[in-house]
């Protein structure tokens, strides 16, 4: 499958497991897989039986290839059973909401950090070929628990190759920004308020900026990273930024706004990697790659064709980004939902 990020991994005849498979990313990933490949088996691993029931009905024509597995990433034994015979794991399960994580820190750690360890161990024990974990821009220089927990998760997956040894799975991380239309994000919130005939939209700060990516772009990027990963990398797509006020203008031109202030644990601008990461970061036309600082057992760290080191002290941040999302492009992204 060709994507805007290059060729996807070939999933034909493969067995794939996705944790958090009934979430926004998981549903789009599974649909993309089934529409473009002929996998042997796709395992949707998640906690919510109703979402699994609904997803099974929606994809009923593919029922022979799908396996719906009730389970929590905190449960290592259950994960170990689910991973039997699996070739590839996409780890999308996480506790993602900043304010909820701030109020429930133990739960956030159990899911995002201890769950990451459980996924790694299940992959090693079942001799999975490759594992790619979804991360967030909030993992760079985190100021909230969600970001800190995802940074810890990233470190676990980057270092997992050492545990796997020379004949074990390869592990990598994909890190990107806000997904247009994902559950609990600002676009569905604004859409609901507009549909309810609101007279103003709440914004945290008029200067706030964020990185934006569509759901399909996120799926395509993961598929392309699985195709080129060597182990221990953090892959970051080159994507546009947008101001919160521009989102309002795109969705409801001329609508009044009400400033409600930044929420606990929130940043004014997000960063994908800092100047300290720059020392080990390479750039390709469509992505940055933070290379592991410790050599992996199985990694061929030969030169990546076309990759160049980023400038010294370079940072990739939403406010200094040189790509900006237009109102027209955001509107098209929303229509694609």
N, C-alpha and C positions, 0 to 999 in steps of 0.2 A: 504493500500500500504506500502510495506517495502522499506525503503531507507537506505543508509549507515549511516544516523543519527537516525535510529529507525523508529517506526511506524508513518505514516502520520495521520493527522486528517481524519476522514471518511466524505467525501463530498457527499456521496450518498443522493440524495433527497434534498440537500441543495441549497440555493440561495447565490451566491458569487458575490461580486463586486470588481474589481481591478482598482484602479486609475492609470493613465499612462499605461493602458492596452495594448497599441500598441507598447510599447518600447520593448527592448530586453528581459528583465525579464518577462514582462507581456505576451508576445507571448509564451514564453516557459512555463510559469505557466499555461496558458489556455490550451495549447496542452497537458501538463501533466495531468491536471484535466480531460480533455475529454477522454484521452486514458486509464485512470485508474479508473475512477468513473462514476457514472451516476447522475450528479447534475441536479437539477430541472431547474436552470437558472443561466447563467453566464453573468454578465454585464461588458462590457468593456467601461470604462469611460475615455475619452481623448479628446484632442482638434483638432487633425488632421484628417479631413474627408478623405483624400486620403489614409492615413495609415489604417483607419478603413475599407475603401472600399477594399483595398488589402487584409487585414486580413479576412474580410468576405468572399471573393472569395476563399482564401486559405483553409478556414474551412467550406466551403459551405455544406458539408455533415452533419455538426452539427448545421445547421442554426436554427432549432427549439429550441435549448437550449440557443443560443447566443442572446444578446441584445447589440447593439452598440449605446452608449449614448454620443453624442457630449456635452462636458462640460469642464469647467476649475475648478480646486480645489479652485480657488479664489472666485468662485461663490457659496455662501452658499445655496441660494434658489434652484439652479439647482442640487447641491449635495443632498439636502434634498429630492427632487423628485426622484433622481436616487436610493436612499437608501431605498425606501419603500419596505418592505417585505424581505430585505436582512438579511441573517444570519451572514455572515462573510465578512469583508473588508480587503483587502491587499492594503496598501497605498504605491504605487511605484512611483507616480508622483513626480517629483522634477526638479529643475534647477540644473544640476550636474557639468557643466564645470567650473573649477576653474577660469580660466582667464576671461571667459565671465561674471561670477558672480562678479569678481573684477571690471569690467568695467560698469556693470549694477546693482549696489547694491540694488536699490529700487525694481527692478523686482525680484531679488533673494529673498528678504525678503517677498514680496507679495506671492510668490509661496511656498517657503519652510517653512516659519513661519506662516503667516496668513492662508495659505492653510491647514496646519496641524490643526490649530484651527477649521477651517470650517469642516474638516473631523470628528474631535472629536464631534462637536456639532450635525452634521447630524446623526452620529452613536447613540448618546444619544437620540435624538428626535425620531428616528425610532426604538429604542429598539433592535439594532443589538446585537448579542451574543458576538462576539469578533472582535477586530481590531488589526492587526499587521502592524507596519510601518517599511519600509526599511530605514536603515541608512548607515553610512560609517565610516571607520576608521579615516577619516579626522575630525570627530566630537570630537575626543579625543584630548584635549589640542590644539584647532584649532589655526592656524596662518593665515587662509584665510577666506573670508566671506562665502564661501560655507560650510566649516567645522563649522563655528560659527552658521550659520543658521540651519544646521542639528543638532547641539548640542541643540539649542533652540527647534527645533522640537522634539528631543528625550525627553527633559524635559516636553514638553506639553503632549506627549503620556504617559510618566511614571506617571504624576500627574493626568491624565484624570479620573482615577478611583475615585478620590475624588469628581469630578463633577458628575460622573455617579451615585454615591450612592450605596446602598446595592443591588438594583435590576437592575442596569444598566449594560452596556457592560464591558467586561474586555479588557484592552489595554496592548500591549507590543511592544517591539522594537527588530529588528534583525539588528545587525551591522557586516558588513564584509568588506573585502578589494577589490582589483581590480578584476573585472570579465573578464575572458579571452574571447575576442571576442565581448564585448559589444560595442555599437556604440560610436565612438569618442575615443576609447582607443588605446593603443599603438600597439597591435597585428594587427588589421585591417590596421593601418597606415603603419606598416612595410610590411605587405603583399602587399599592393598597390605599395609601393616603389620598392619592390623586383620584382613584376610582370612588373613594368615599366622599368626594367633593370637598376636600380640605381647602382652606384659604391661604395656608402657608405651609412650608416644609421645614422641618427641624434640621439644622446643620450644627456641627460641633464647633468648627472654626472656619471662617471664610478663606484662610490661607492654607488649609489642609490639602495635601496631595497624596495620591496613592497610585501604585502600579495597577494596571488592569489587563486582564487576559480573559478570553472567552472560554467557556467550558470545553468546546471542541478543540480549541488551541491547546488547552491543558492536556487533554487526552492525547492529541497528536504529538505533543512534545515528549510525554512519557514514553510513547511507543518508539519514537526516534532515539531517545536516550538508551532504552533497552537494547537497541540495535548497535550502539557504539560504545557502551560502557565497558571499562576494563577492570573496575573495582576501586572503590574508595572515593569516587568523585562526587562533587556537588554540582549539578547542572542547573544553570540559571538562564531562562530565555530572555532575549532582548525584546522588551515589550514597552508600550507607551505608558506615560503617566497622564493623570487628569486631576484637575482641581474639583473639590466638592461642589463649588458654586457652578462649575460648568456642567456637572451632572444634573443639577436642578434645571439649568437653562435648556439642556437637551431633552429632558423628560417633561418639563412644564414651563415653556417659554413665558417669561414675565411673571412667574409665580413669586410671591413674597416669601421671605425666609425668616426663620427665628433662630438666633444663635443660642444653643443650649449648653455650650461649653464641652471641653474634652472630657471624656469619661475616664474613670480610674484605669491606669495602665495603658492609656492610649498615647501614641506619638503624633506629633504634628505632621511629620514626613516619615516615610519608611525607607529602609536601606536593604539592598540585597547582599552586598558584601562591603566590608570596610577596607581602609587602607592597609590594615594589618593582614587581611586576606589577600590583598593585591600581590603580595610577594610570591604567591603560589597559584595565581589565577591566569588562565589563558583565555584568549578571545577568538571565536569563530564568527563568521558573518551573522549568525542567528542566535548565538548563545555565548555565555561565559562558562568556563569550567574551572572550579576550584579543585586543584589536584591534591591528593593526599600528601601530607608532609612526611609520612613514614611509608617506606616501600611495602607493598602488598606481596604476599606469597606468590600469587598467580598473575599479578599485573605485569603486562608488557608496557613499560613506561617509555617506549620509543616515541619519537616525535609524532604529534598528530598533524597530518597534512593540513596546511592552511592556518594552523593555530599560531597566534603570536602572544607573547606576554603583555599584560596590560601595563600602562605607564606606572611608574613608581608613585605610591601614595594615592592612586586612583580609587575612587569610591563610586558605587552605582546606587544612587539615591533617587527617590521619586521627585524631589524638588529641583535637582540639578540634571535630570535626565534630558537628553537632546531629542527625544521622541515624545510627542504629545498626542493624545487621542482627541480627535475632533468630535463635535456633537453629532455629526452625520454618522461617523463610524460607531459611536456608542449606540445610537438609535438602531443601526443595522445589527449590532450585537444583541440588543434586546429583542428585536424581531426574530432573530435566529433561535431564541429560547422556545 
